[in-house]
Amino acid sequence: MQTLERVHAYDQLKILADPRRLSILKQLMVAPATLSQLGRSLQEHPAWIRHHVKQLESAGLVELVEVKISQGYLEKYYQAKAHAFLFQELLLPSRPGKQVVVLSGSHDLALDMLAQSSCGDLDVYTLPVGSLDGLVALRQGICNATGCHLYDASSGDFNTSYVRHFFPDRKMVLLTLAHREQGLIVAAGNPLRVHGLEDLTRPIRFINRNQGSGTRLWLDDQLARLGISPNQVLGYADESFTHTAVAEAIQQGRAQIGLGIHAAAASLHLDFIPLFHERYDMVIPQELFTDKRLAPLFDKFFSGEFRQGVQSLSGYDVTHLGDQIMI
């Protein structure tokens, strides 16, 4: 089995920022080599090679795997600790006295509202990538919490089974933000007389959501149930990463129909054909949910002011805001 290691420590990334060390690491990922062999391959003096190999070794990226005596000389063979490496790091601003929180996952207007609120000494950022990619980002440590609305047809529930699948070894909290109404967004007055998903087979330009988003997964499931092929939907391959972007595309005439939340349609005075309700949860590791450093964020979340703000969004039901499911 080929081993792949994720590189995320700052010291490791700093060392690999030098293209010379990166070249050495790439060679040692293929096979063990001595300083002399690397020197000949890279056309550099072994002493120069030794300096960089020692730095890679101290960073835990390469290791000494064998020592041989050849023609009276001691030869040391070094090898990379993995056959492949994944470099992934989030660059965030550094402000004295400020803690940074990243909320990823599915796009949501209420989550945007939370991020834009004053949360004491916390700087809160949102990274809308879709429900599935948000869970991946949380698993990889790229964000602190993620929002999702993934429907499991086998259980009739949202999110729980997906979180269990992604985090079988960690205790997680599903914190309900709201129940949202989703449906078809069309131009004001619904000039094309759209009534449901069956209308997607008509010559009407559609704007889709990105792969991995909860909205896209729901749509694909429904199209399959209706026997509608994506090839029958004009514009199926055109994607947007947020509900707001879908509504803007329709308002600007770049598309005529899209699937999204009621609040996005209402914000631009577009018509909306309701199709279903869903539960939108924030997914948070339990140790972070109880971390005092993040208390200002959750104080704002549970405040009456935030609840009223979410309730004001079209199609949002805050009856279960704050409900918790421990996994």
N, C-alpha and C positions, 0 to 999 in steps of 0.2 A: 504493500500500500504506500502511495506517495504521501508524504506529510506536508501539510500547509499550515503555516503559522501566521497569525495576525500580529502585525507590529503596530503598537499604539503608544508605547512609552516615549515620552519626549526625548530622552537621552538617545534612544535607538534611532528615532527619526532624524535627530540632529546629526548623528554620525553618518547616516545614509544620504544626507543632503549633499555630501561630497560625491561627485560622479565617479571619482577614482575608487573610492571604497565600494561603491555600488557595483562597479565592474568586477572587482575582486570577489565580492559576494556571489555574483551571478556565476562566476567560474567555479567557485567552491560548492555551488548548488548542484553542479553536474557530476563532479567526482572529487575525491581528495587530491591535494596537490601540495608540493613543498614550496618554500619561498623561492627557490631557484627556478622551479617550473613555472610559477606565476610570473616571475621576473622575465623569463624568456617569452612567455606568451604576451605579456603586456609591454615588453621592451623597456623595462625599468630595472634598476639595480635592486638586488635582493634586500639590501638594507632599507630602501624606500618601501618595498613591499612589506617588510617586517613591521615597520611603524604603523601601517594601516591595518594589517592583520591583527596586531595587538589591540588596536582600538575596537575592531569588530569583535574580537574575543572578549574584551572587557564589557562589551554591550550585550553579551550573550547571544550573538548572532552566528559565530563560528566557534569551533572547538578543536583541540588537538586530538586526533583519533589514532595516530600510530607514530612510533619512533623506530627508525631503522639505521643500521650502520652500513654504509656503502662506500667501499674503497677507502676505509679509514675515516670517513666523515659521518657525522651524525645528521640524519635527515628527519625532519619533523613534517608530518603530513597533517594538514588542516582540512576541515570540511565544514560546510554550512550545517546548521542545526535542523534545517528543514529543506525539503525539495522545492518549496515555493513559499513566498511570503505575500501577505496582503497588507498594504499600507493604507490606513484609513484614520484620519484625525480631523477633529473639528477645531477650527481656529476661532477663538472667542476673544473679545476685548478684555483687557485687564484694567479694572478700576479699583483703586484702594477702597477697602471697606464694602465692596459690592460682591455679592454672590450671584453667579450666573445660572439660570435655569433654562433648559431647552425643552420645549413641548413639540413633539413631532406627530406624525400620523396623518389621519384624515382631516381634511380642511373643515373647519367649523367656525361660524360667525361668533358664537358664544365664547369659544376658546380664544379667538382673536380679541374679544372684549376683555377677557381675563388677562391676556398678555399685555394689553394696553393700559390696564389699571395700575395704579400706584401700589406696589407691594413692598413697601419699606426699603430695605437694603438689597432687594432682589432685582436683578435685571432679567426679564422674561422674554424669550424669543420663541417664535413659532417656525416650524419647518414642515410645511404640508407636502407629504410624499405619498399619501394613500395609506389605508389601514394596514395592509400586509407589510409594506416596506417600513411603516412606522414600528411594527412589532420587531422587524429585523433590526432596525436602528436601535431600539431599546435593548435588544439582546446583545448587540455589539457595543453598547455603552456610548453611543453617539448622542443620545438624548436622555433626559431624566424621567420623562413620562411620555406616553403616546395616546392619541385618541383613535378609537375605532368603532365601527358599526358593522361588524361582519356577521351575517346571518347564517346559521347552521340549520339547513332544511331538515336534517334528521332529528334534531331535538326541538326545533321551533324556537330556539333561544339565540341571543346575540352574544358574540365575543367569547364566552366562557370556554368553549371547546378549543378555540384557536389559541387562547392564552395558555391553556394547559399544554397544548402541543408545543408551543414555543418555549415555555418555561417549566419543564417537568421537574427541574431541580431547584426552583426558587419559589419563595412565597410571594404572591402578588395580590394587589388590591384592584378590583374593578370599581371605580368611583363614578356613579352615574351623573352625567352632566344634564341630560334632558332626553325626552322623547321628541323626535323630529318628524315632520311630514315631508315626504319626498314625492315628486311627480314630474310631469312634463312642463317645461318652461317654453312658452311661445310668445310671439309678439302681442302687444296690447290689442285687445279686441278679438284675439284668436281668429285672424282673417282666413286661415287655411282650414278652419273647422276641425281641429284635431280633437280626438276623443280618447285615444288610448295608444298602447304600444303597437297595435295592428297598423296604425297610420304610418309607422316607420317604413313600411314597404312601399309607400307612395313616393313620388318624385319630390321629396321634401329634404332639404339639406340638414343633416343631423350633426351635432357637435357632441362628442363622446367624452367621458372621463378617462383618466389614465389607468393603465393596467395595474391591478393590485389594490385599487380603491374599492371600498365597500359598495359604492354605487355601481361601479363597473361590474363587479362580481354578481350583484343582484340582477342587473340588466342581462348579462350573459345567460344566467339561469332562466330568466323569464323568456328570453328569446328562444332558448332551446325548448322550453315547455310549449311555446306557441308554434314551434316548427319553423321559425324564421331564421334564415341563415344571415350571418353578418354581411355577406356579399349582397344581400338584398337591401341593406340599409345604406343610403347615400350619405357619405361622410363618416361612416363608422370608424375609419382609421384616424380621423381628426380628433386629437385629444387635448383636454385642458386639465390642469392640476387642481383647480378649485371650482367650487360652485359659482363663485362670483365671476370667474372668467367665462364660464358657460353662459351666464346671464348677459354678460357684456358682449359676447359674440353674437347673441340673438338681437340685442338692442342695436348693435352696429351693423346688422344685416349680413354678417359673415356666415351666419347659420340661421335656420328657421325654427329649429326645435332642439331641445336638449333635456337631459334628465338631471334634476338637482333639487335642492331644498326650497321650500316655499319662501323662506326669508330672503334668499338670493333674488328670486323673481320679484318679490314685493319691493325690494330696495331700489329696483330700476323701473318700477311700475309696469311690469310685464304680466301677462296672463299665466295662470297656473292650473294644471289639471291634476288633482291629487291622485296618487296611486297606492301609497302604503305609508305606514308609520314604523319607526325604528328606534332602538335604544342606542344612544351614543354614550360611550363610557371613556373615561380616562383610565389608562392602565399604568399602574405605578408599583415598583418594587416595595414590599412592606417596610423594608428598612428606611427607605426614603420618605414614605408616608408618615413615619413617626420621627423623622429627623427634624430637630428643633430649628435648624438653619433654614428649612423650607416652610416654617410655620407662617410667615407673612403671606405666602401664596395661598395656603389653605384657609387662613383667616379671611382673606378676600373672597375665596370660593364660597365659604359658608355664610357670608354676610347677606343681610337683607337687601342691601343695595345691588349686589351682583344678581341675586335671585330676581329682583324686579327688572333689571336690565335684560336678562335672558327671557323673561316672560313677555317682554315687549316685542321680541322678535316673532314675526309671523310664522305660524306652524310649530312653535316650540311649546312644549308642556313641561313645566318644572315640578310637577307633583312629586316625582321621585328624585329630584336633584339632591345629591348627597347620599343616596343609598349606596351601601358598600357590600361587595361580594368578595370574601376572602378565599383565595385559592392557594 
